[in-house]
Amino acid sequence: MTMDKNFLFPEKPLFEEGGPCFQSVLLVGPPGVGKGTQGKLLSHIPGIFHLSSGDMFRELDDDSELGQLFHQYATHGEFVPDDITIKTWQNYVRTKVEQKAYNPETDLLVLDGIPRNIAQAELLSPYINILRILFMVCEDREVMFERIRGRAIKEKRRDDADELVARYRWDLYKRDTEPLIDYYPQEMIRIIDADTIPAEVLHQILSVIVPIQKKCFSPPHL
Ligand code: ADP
C-alpha cells in the first residue's frame, strides 16, 4: 500500500533528539488476556497515565485518512505499519501532554499494546525509560477467545466479531509480540497470572507498579 505520510502527519515530528524520556511500564499479553480491563482500572489511579494503542487508533476520526487506514489493517487483524504507529503515538502523547491529561513529571506511563514488536521497541526506545514489563499470562487459549467473543458483542468491535481474524491476531501476537519478552533484560519482566478474577490481577499489577511509582515520583517525605 502506498501513502503520502506527509499528508497523514502534516505537523513536525513530536520530539526532537534529546527530547523527553517518559518513565514507563509495559503491559504485554495476548489479545483477550484482560489488558483492556486492567488498563481501565489503572487509568483511574492518580499518577498513572494508561495508554492503549488500540484505543489510540479507535479514537481517530473514522473519516480521516489515518482513521480509514487503521480500519483497513484492524479489520484483517493486521498491525498498522510500525512507522505510522510510532508517529501516531507521538502525536497522541503530545496532545495528551498539551491537554494536561498526562504529566510526564508526575505520572507513570503504562503502555498497553505498544511496542507490538521488536522494531517498535527500537523506534520507541529514545522516548521511554522502561522500568518494568508486566507479562500477562493465561495458559488457556480458549478462555481468551471466549472473552474476545464477549467483547465483540459488548463493544461492537469489528475486529473481534470475526473468529478467524481473532485467531489470526493471536498467532500474530505469538509470532511478533511475545518475542519482546526475550528481547528485554529478564530482570525487568514480572509475570502476571491473568487467569483469575480482575481484582486479583489488579492486585498483582499494583504490587509491581506502586513501589515504582513511589520511587520515581513521590515527594521525598513519602
Ligand atoms: P488486541 O489487544 O485485541 O489485539 P488492540 O485494541 O490492542 O487489540 O488493537 C486493535 C488493533 O489496533 C490491532 O489489531 C492493530 O490493527 C492496531 N494496533 C494496536 N496497537 C498497535 C501497534 N502497536 N502496532 C500496530 N498496530 C496496532
py3Dmol code that shows the C-alpha trace and the ligand (Angstrom):
import py3Dmol

protein = """\
ATOM      1  CA  MET A   1       0.000   0.000   0.000  1.00  0.00           C
ATOM      2  CA  THR A   2       1.433   3.399  -0.938  1.00  0.00           C
ATOM      3  CA  MET A   3       0.607   6.501   1.049  1.00  0.00           C
ATOM      4  CA  ASP A   4       1.687  10.047   1.481  1.00  0.00           C
ATOM      5  CA  LYS A   5       2.989  10.163   5.024  1.00  0.00           C
ATOM      6  CA  ASN A   6       3.326  13.953   4.980  1.00  0.00           C
ATOM      7  CA  PHE A   7      -0.368  14.102   4.377  1.00  0.00           C
ATOM      8  CA  LEU A   8      -1.026  11.755   7.287  1.00  0.00           C
ATOM      9  CA  PHE A   9       1.306  13.695   9.574  1.00  0.00           C
ATOM     10  CA  PRO A  10       1.409  17.301   8.457  1.00  0.00           C
ATOM     11  CA  GLU A  11       2.875  18.552  11.722  1.00  0.00           C
ATOM     12  CA  LYS A  12       6.536  18.406  12.594  1.00  0.00           C
ATOM     13  CA  PRO A  13       7.722  15.338  14.476  1.00  0.00           C
ATOM     14  CA  LEU A  14       6.789  15.345  18.131  1.00  0.00           C
ATOM     15  CA  PHE A  15      10.101  15.008  19.847  1.00  0.00           C
ATOM     16  CA  GLU A  16      13.417  16.370  18.787  1.00  0.00           C
ATOM     17  CA  GLU A  17      16.620  14.482  19.590  1.00  0.00           C
ATOM     18  CA  GLY A  18      17.302  14.576  23.301  1.00  0.00           C
ATOM     19  CA  GLY A  19      13.614  15.268  24.000  1.00  0.00           C
ATOM     20  CA  PRO A  20      11.565  13.907  26.868  1.00  0.00           C
ATOM     21  CA  CYS A  21      12.070  10.409  28.171  1.00  0.00           C
ATOM     22  CA  PHE A  22       8.927   9.057  29.770  1.00  0.00           C
ATOM     23  CA  GLN A  23       9.055   6.818  32.834  1.00  0.00           C
ATOM     24  CA  SER A  24       7.158   3.777  31.629  1.00  0.00           C
ATOM     25  CA  VAL A  25       5.845   0.335  32.417  1.00  0.00           C
ATOM     26  CA  LEU A  26       4.836  -2.011  29.595  1.00  0.00           C
ATOM     27  CA  LEU A  27       1.813  -4.291  29.642  1.00  0.00           C
ATOM     28  CA  VAL A  28       2.406  -7.265  27.356  1.00  0.00           C
ATOM     29  CA  GLY A  29      -0.043 -10.083  26.743  1.00  0.00           C
ATOM     30  CA  PRO A  30      -2.169 -11.737  24.074  1.00  0.00           C
ATOM     31  CA  PRO A  31      -5.486 -10.360  22.809  1.00  0.00           C
ATOM     32  CA  GLY A  32      -8.239 -11.165  25.296  1.00  0.00           C
ATOM     33  CA  VAL A  33      -5.902 -11.628  28.266  1.00  0.00           C
ATOM     34  CA  GLY A  34      -7.531  -8.688  30.058  1.00  0.00           C
ATOM     35  CA  LYS A  35      -5.170  -5.808  29.339  1.00  0.00           C
ATOM     36  CA  GLY A  36      -8.116  -3.566  28.487  1.00  0.00           C
ATOM     37  CA  THR A  37      -9.924  -4.335  31.746  1.00  0.00           C
ATOM     38  CA  GLN A  38      -6.807  -3.712  33.784  1.00  0.00           C
ATOM     39  CA  GLY A  39      -5.951  -0.612  31.774  1.00  0.00           C
ATOM     40  CA  LYS A  40      -9.341   0.906  32.530  1.00  0.00           C
ATOM     41  CA  LEU A  41      -8.891   0.240  36.245  1.00  0.00           C
ATOM     42  CA  LEU A  42      -5.361   1.629  36.239  1.00  0.00           C
ATOM     43  CA  SER A  43      -6.425   4.779  34.403  1.00  0.00           C
ATOM     44  CA  HIS A  44      -8.500   5.806  37.447  1.00  0.00           C
ATOM     45  CA  ILE A  45      -5.448   5.911  39.689  1.00  0.00           C
ATOM     46  CA  PRO A  46      -3.866   9.348  40.151  1.00  0.00           C
ATOM     47  CA  GLY A  47      -0.291   9.421  38.926  1.00  0.00           C
ATOM     48  CA  ILE A  48      -0.825   6.748  36.303  1.00  0.00           C
ATOM     49  CA  PHE A  49      -1.417   7.511  32.643  1.00  0.00           C
ATOM     50  CA  HIS A  50      -2.623   4.414  30.815  1.00  0.00           C
ATOM     51  CA  LEU A  51      -2.097   4.497  27.062  1.00  0.00           C
ATOM     52  CA  SER A  52      -3.668   1.738  24.997  1.00  0.00           C
ATOM     53  CA  SER A  53      -2.529   1.826  21.384  1.00  0.00           C
ATOM     54  CA  GLY A  54      -5.753   0.081  20.323  1.00  0.00           C
ATOM     55  CA  ASP A  55      -7.808   2.840  21.983  1.00  0.00           C
ATOM     56  CA  MET A  56      -5.484   5.447  20.474  1.00  0.00           C
ATOM     57  CA  PHE A  57      -6.302   4.141  16.999  1.00  0.00           C
ATOM     58  CA  ARG A  58     -10.007   3.720  17.736  1.00  0.00           C
ATOM     59  CA  GLU A  59     -10.188   7.363  18.858  1.00  0.00           C
ATOM     60  CA  LEU A  60      -9.121   8.512  15.395  1.00  0.00           C
ATOM     61  CA  ASP A  61     -11.806  10.143  13.314  1.00  0.00           C
ATOM     62  CA  ASP A  62     -13.242   7.347  11.126  1.00  0.00           C
ATOM     63  CA  ASP A  63     -13.375   9.734   8.170  1.00  0.00           C
ATOM     64  CA  SER A  64      -9.753  10.824   8.423  1.00  0.00           C
ATOM     65  CA  GLU A  65      -7.095   9.312   6.177  1.00  0.00           C
ATOM     66  CA  LEU A  66      -5.360   7.800   9.177  1.00  0.00           C
ATOM     67  CA  GLY A  67      -8.622   6.520  10.687  1.00  0.00           C
ATOM     68  CA  GLN A  68      -9.502   4.759   7.448  1.00  0.00           C
ATOM     69  CA  LEU A  69      -6.032   3.317   7.168  1.00  0.00           C
ATOM     70  CA  PHE A  70      -6.305   1.935  10.693  1.00  0.00           C
ATOM     71  CA  HIS A  71      -9.614   0.224   9.914  1.00  0.00           C
ATOM     72  CA  GLN A  72      -8.147  -1.371   6.799  1.00  0.00           C
ATOM     73  CA  TYR A  73      -5.488  -3.056   8.914  1.00  0.00           C
ATOM     74  CA  ALA A  74      -7.523  -3.734  12.036  1.00  0.00           C
ATOM     75  CA  THR A  75     -10.446  -5.428  10.275  1.00  0.00           C
ATOM     76  CA  HIS A  76      -7.997  -8.009   8.940  1.00  0.00           C
ATOM     77  CA  GLY A  77      -6.240  -8.331  12.287  1.00  0.00           C
ATOM     78  CA  GLU A  78      -3.041  -6.854  10.841  1.00  0.00           C
ATOM     79  CA  PHE A  79      -0.750  -4.446  12.654  1.00  0.00           C
ATOM     80  CA  VAL A  80      -0.653  -0.878  11.448  1.00  0.00           C
ATOM     81  CA  PRO A  81       2.830  -0.319   9.905  1.00  0.00           C
ATOM     82  CA  ASP A  82       5.468   0.495  12.503  1.00  0.00           C
ATOM     83  CA  ASP A  83       6.458   3.986  11.328  1.00  0.00           C
ATOM     84  CA  ILE A  84       2.821   5.101  11.171  1.00  0.00           C
ATOM     85  CA  THR A  85       2.127   3.586  14.585  1.00  0.00           C
ATOM     86  CA  ILE A  86       5.046   5.365  16.230  1.00  0.00           C
ATOM     87  CA  LYS A  87       4.198   8.711  14.617  1.00  0.00           C
ATOM     88  CA  THR A  88       0.574   8.331  15.690  1.00  0.00           C
ATOM     89  CA  TRP A  89       1.810   7.544  19.194  1.00  0.00           C
ATOM     90  CA  GLN A  90       3.990  10.651  19.214  1.00  0.00           C
ATOM     91  CA  ASN A  91       1.124  12.876  18.130  1.00  0.00           C
ATOM     92  CA  TYR A  92      -1.164  11.264  20.660  1.00  0.00           C
ATOM     93  CA  VAL A  93       1.261  11.708  23.556  1.00  0.00           C
ATOM     94  CA  ARG A  94       1.886  15.301  22.595  1.00  0.00           C
ATOM     95  CA  THR A  95      -1.854  16.005  22.559  1.00  0.00           C
ATOM     96  CA  LYS A  96      -2.327  14.334  25.944  1.00  0.00           C
ATOM     97  CA  VAL A  97       0.515  16.384  27.429  1.00  0.00           C
ATOM     98  CA  GLU A  98      -0.907  19.581  25.920  1.00  0.00           C
ATOM     99  CA  GLN A  99      -4.361  18.730  27.268  1.00  0.00           C
ATOM    100  CA  LYS A 100      -2.753  18.123  30.668  1.00  0.00           C
ATOM    101  CA  ALA A 101      -4.214  14.621  30.710  1.00  0.00           C
ATOM    102  CA  TYR A 102      -0.680  13.255  31.052  1.00  0.00           C
ATOM    103  CA  ASN A 103       2.022  14.964  33.048  1.00  0.00           C
ATOM    104  CA  PRO A 104       5.367  13.224  32.461  1.00  0.00           C
ATOM    105  CA  GLU A 105       6.768  14.921  35.600  1.00  0.00           C
ATOM    106  CA  THR A 106       4.264  13.245  37.918  1.00  0.00           C
ATOM    107  CA  ASP A 107       2.701  10.343  36.027  1.00  0.00           C
ATOM    108  CA  LEU A 108       3.898   6.856  35.310  1.00  0.00           C
ATOM    109  CA  LEU A 109       3.162   5.951  31.699  1.00  0.00           C
ATOM    110  CA  VAL A 110       1.609   2.489  31.352  1.00  0.00           C
ATOM    111  CA  LEU A 111       1.910   1.399  27.731  1.00  0.00           C
ATOM    112  CA  ASP A 112      -0.581  -1.224  26.614  1.00  0.00           C
ATOM    113  CA  GLY A 113      -0.310  -2.735  23.134  1.00  0.00           C
ATOM    114  CA  ILE A 114       2.760  -0.757  22.160  1.00  0.00           C
ATOM    115  CA  PRO A 115       5.507  -1.693  21.405  1.00  0.00           C
ATOM    116  CA  ARG A 116       3.930  -4.541  19.485  1.00  0.00           C
ATOM    117  CA  ASN A 117       7.124  -5.995  18.072  1.00  0.00           C
ATOM    118  CA  ILE A 118      10.877  -5.565  18.312  1.00  0.00           C
ATOM    119  CA  ALA A 119      11.031  -2.944  15.528  1.00  0.00           C
ATOM    120  CA  GLN A 120       8.582  -0.759  17.501  1.00  0.00           C
ATOM    121  CA  ALA A 121      10.569  -1.347  20.682  1.00  0.00           C
ATOM    122  CA  GLU A 122      13.623   0.049  18.917  1.00  0.00           C
ATOM    123  CA  LEU A 123      11.742   3.033  17.482  1.00  0.00           C
ATOM    124  CA  LEU A 124      10.298   3.862  20.905  1.00  0.00           C
ATOM    125  CA  SER A 125      13.477   3.407  22.894  1.00  0.00           C
ATOM    126  CA  PRO A 126      14.699   7.046  22.637  1.00  0.00           C
ATOM    127  CA  TYR A 127      11.453   8.265  24.210  1.00  0.00           C
ATOM    128  CA  ILE A 128      10.725   5.866  27.036  1.00  0.00           C
ATOM    129  CA  ASN A 129      12.596   4.673  30.076  1.00  0.00           C
ATOM    130  CA  ILE A 130      11.179   1.222  30.763  1.00  0.00           C
ATOM    131  CA  LEU A 131      11.080   0.427  34.461  1.00  0.00           C
ATOM    132  CA  ARG A 132       9.209  -2.894  34.358  1.00  0.00           C
ATOM    133  CA  ILE A 133       7.471  -5.171  31.886  1.00  0.00           C
ATOM    134  CA  LEU A 134       4.295  -6.839  33.071  1.00  0.00           C
ATOM    135  CA  PHE A 135       3.829 -10.046  31.145  1.00  0.00           C
ATOM    136  CA  MET A 136       0.195 -11.117  31.429  1.00  0.00           C
ATOM    137  CA  VAL A 137      -0.124 -14.846  31.050  1.00  0.00           C
ATOM    138  CA  CYS A 138      -3.205 -17.026  30.590  1.00  0.00           C
ATOM    139  CA  GLU A 139      -2.446 -20.627  29.697  1.00  0.00           C
ATOM    140  CA  ASP A 140      -5.924 -21.401  28.443  1.00  0.00           C
ATOM    141  CA  ARG A 141      -6.287 -20.026  24.899  1.00  0.00           C
ATOM    142  CA  GLU A 142      -9.999 -20.807  24.773  1.00  0.00           C
ATOM    143  CA  VAL A 143     -10.656 -18.614  27.841  1.00  0.00           C
ATOM    144  CA  MET A 144      -9.220 -15.714  25.834  1.00  0.00           C
ATOM    145  CA  PHE A 145     -11.283 -16.468  22.734  1.00  0.00           C
ATOM    146  CA  GLU A 146     -14.376 -16.615  24.921  1.00  0.00           C
ATOM    147  CA  ARG A 147     -13.527 -13.134  26.279  1.00  0.00           C
ATOM    148  CA  ILE A 148     -12.970 -11.816  22.743  1.00  0.00           C
ATOM    149  CA  ARG A 149     -16.384 -13.153  21.682  1.00  0.00           C
ATOM    150  CA  GLY A 150     -17.953 -11.333  24.639  1.00  0.00           C
ATOM    151  CA  ARG A 151     -16.104  -8.132  23.798  1.00  0.00           C
ATOM    152  CA  ALA A 152     -17.249  -8.284  20.159  1.00  0.00           C
ATOM    153  CA  ILE A 153     -20.853  -8.086  21.307  1.00  0.00           C
ATOM    154  CA  LYS A 154     -20.391  -5.614  24.155  1.00  0.00           C
ATOM    155  CA  GLU A 155     -18.034  -3.149  22.473  1.00  0.00           C
ATOM    156  CA  LYS A 156     -19.189  -3.727  18.865  1.00  0.00           C
ATOM    157  CA  ARG A 157     -15.592  -4.270  17.764  1.00  0.00           C
ATOM    158  CA  ARG A 158     -15.469  -5.342  14.145  1.00  0.00           C
ATOM    159  CA  ASP A 159     -12.044  -6.968  14.534  1.00  0.00           C
ATOM    160  CA  ASP A 160     -13.336  -9.162  17.372  1.00  0.00           C
ATOM    161  CA  ALA A 161     -16.510 -10.273  15.616  1.00  0.00           C
ATOM    162  CA  ASP A 162     -14.744 -12.494  13.102  1.00  0.00           C
ATOM    163  CA  GLU A 163     -13.451 -15.643  14.786  1.00  0.00           C
ATOM    164  CA  LEU A 164     -10.808 -16.236  12.102  1.00  0.00           C
ATOM    165  CA  VAL A 165      -9.464 -12.690  12.498  1.00  0.00           C
ATOM    166  CA  ALA A 166      -9.378 -13.118  16.282  1.00  0.00           C
ATOM    167  CA  ARG A 167      -7.356 -16.324  15.912  1.00  0.00           C
ATOM    168  CA  TYR A 168      -5.053 -14.672  13.382  1.00  0.00           C
ATOM    169  CA  ARG A 169      -4.392 -11.820  15.855  1.00  0.00           C
ATOM    170  CA  TRP A 170      -3.461 -14.424  18.405  1.00  0.00           C
ATOM    171  CA  ASP A 171      -0.957 -16.057  16.010  1.00  0.00           C
ATOM    172  CA  LEU A 172       0.489 -12.644  15.194  1.00  0.00           C
ATOM    173  CA  TYR A 173       0.885 -11.943  18.896  1.00  0.00           C
ATOM    174  CA  LYS A 174       2.809 -15.217  19.324  1.00  0.00           C
ATOM    175  CA  ARG A 175       4.992 -14.503  16.299  1.00  0.00           C
ATOM    176  CA  ASP A 176       5.740 -10.796  16.692  1.00  0.00           C
ATOM    177  CA  THR A 177       4.832  -9.593  20.174  1.00  0.00           C
ATOM    178  CA  GLU A 178       5.766 -12.350  22.591  1.00  0.00           C
ATOM    179  CA  PRO A 179       9.421 -12.306  21.441  1.00  0.00           C
ATOM    180  CA  LEU A 180       9.619  -8.923  23.213  1.00  0.00           C
ATOM    181  CA  ILE A 181       9.807 -10.911  26.447  1.00  0.00           C
ATOM    182  CA  ASP A 182      13.157 -12.392  25.393  1.00  0.00           C
ATOM    183  CA  TYR A 183      14.317  -9.123  23.847  1.00  0.00           C
ATOM    184  CA  TYR A 184      14.259  -7.135  27.092  1.00  0.00           C
ATOM    185  CA  PRO A 185      16.541  -7.878  30.059  1.00  0.00           C
ATOM    186  CA  GLN A 186      14.934 -10.638  32.112  1.00  0.00           C
ATOM    187  CA  GLU A 187      15.201  -8.727  35.399  1.00  0.00           C
ATOM    188  CA  MET A 188      12.665  -6.230  34.003  1.00  0.00           C
ATOM    189  CA  ILE A 189       9.979  -8.865  33.456  1.00  0.00           C
ATOM    190  CA  ARG A 190       7.260  -9.648  36.003  1.00  0.00           C
ATOM    191  CA  ILE A 191       4.777 -12.415  35.261  1.00  0.00           C
ATOM    192  CA  ILE A 192       1.136 -11.628  35.992  1.00  0.00           C
ATOM    193  CA  ASP A 193      -1.241 -14.581  36.208  1.00  0.00           C
ATOM    194  CA  ALA A 194      -4.243 -13.337  34.240  1.00  0.00           C
ATOM    195  CA  ASP A 195      -6.297 -16.496  34.659  1.00  0.00           C
ATOM    196  CA  THR A 196      -8.090 -15.254  37.756  1.00  0.00           C
ATOM    197  CA  ILE A 197     -10.601 -12.586  38.816  1.00  0.00           C
ATOM    198  CA  PRO A 198      -9.876  -8.997  37.675  1.00  0.00           C
ATOM    199  CA  ALA A 199      -9.363  -7.742  41.245  1.00  0.00           C
ATOM    200  CA  GLU A 200      -6.646 -10.312  41.835  1.00  0.00           C
ATOM    201  CA  VAL A 201      -4.948  -9.485  38.536  1.00  0.00           C
ATOM    202  CA  LEU A 202      -5.060  -5.815  39.520  1.00  0.00           C
ATOM    203  CA  HIS A 203      -3.587  -6.693  42.886  1.00  0.00           C
ATOM    204  CA  GLN A 204      -0.615  -8.394  41.226  1.00  0.00           C
ATOM    205  CA  ILE A 205      -0.107  -5.461  38.849  1.00  0.00           C
ATOM    206  CA  LEU A 206      -0.257  -2.903  41.658  1.00  0.00           C
ATOM    207  CA  SER A 207       2.225  -4.856  43.731  1.00  0.00           C
ATOM    208  CA  VAL A 208       4.728  -4.188  40.943  1.00  0.00           C
ATOM    209  CA  ILE A 209       3.664  -0.678  39.964  1.00  0.00           C
ATOM    210  CA  VAL A 210       3.138   1.009  43.332  1.00  0.00           C
ATOM    211  CA  PRO A 211       6.757   0.689  44.555  1.00  0.00           C
ATOM    212  CA  ILE A 212       7.959   2.031  41.182  1.00  0.00           C
ATOM    213  CA  GLN A 213       5.546   4.934  41.340  1.00  0.00           C
ATOM    214  CA  LYS A 214       6.669   5.814  44.870  1.00  0.00           C
ATOM    215  CA  LYS A 215      10.331   5.549  43.976  1.00  0.00           C
ATOM    216  CA  CYS A 216      10.102   7.633  40.800  1.00  0.00           C
ATOM    217  CA  PHE A 217       7.516  10.237  41.611  1.00  0.00           C
ATOM    218  CA  SER A 218       6.741  10.623  45.297  1.00  0.00           C
ATOM    219  CA  PRO A 219       7.858  13.744  47.108  1.00  0.00           C
ATOM    220  CA  PRO A 220      10.776  12.937  49.478  1.00  0.00           C
ATOM    221  CA  HIS A 221       8.608  12.951  52.644  1.00  0.00           C
ATOM    222  CA  LEU A 222       6.504   9.946  51.493  1.00  0.00           C
TER     223      LEU A 222
END
"""
ligand_1 = """\
27
ADP
P -5.927 -6.613 20.750
O -5.172 -6.453 22.034
O -7.169 -7.377 20.926
O -5.071 -7.106 19.609
P -5.928 -3.731 20.382
O -7.081 -2.928 20.829
O -4.667 -3.639 21.153
O -6.469 -5.218 20.285
O -5.583 -3.381 18.865
C -6.557 -3.364 17.849
C -5.877 -3.160 16.504
O -5.188 -1.906 16.506
C -4.804 -4.175 16.148
O -5.322 -5.347 15.567
C -3.946 -3.380 15.166
O -4.547 -3.313 13.880
C -3.975 -1.992 15.768
N -2.838 -1.760 16.685
C -2.923 -1.532 18.023
N -1.701 -1.331 18.538
C -0.819 -1.440 17.530
C 0.576 -1.343 17.423
N 1.365 -1.092 18.489
N 1.144 -1.526 16.213
C 0.407 -1.770 15.139
N -0.919 -1.890 15.151
C -1.539 -1.727 16.331
"""
view = py3Dmol.view(width=600, height=400)
view.addModel(protein, "pdb")
view.setStyle({"model": 0}, {"cartoon": {"style": "trace"}})
view.addModel(ligand_1, "xyz")
view.setStyle({"model": 1}, {"stick": {}})
view.zoomTo()
view.show()
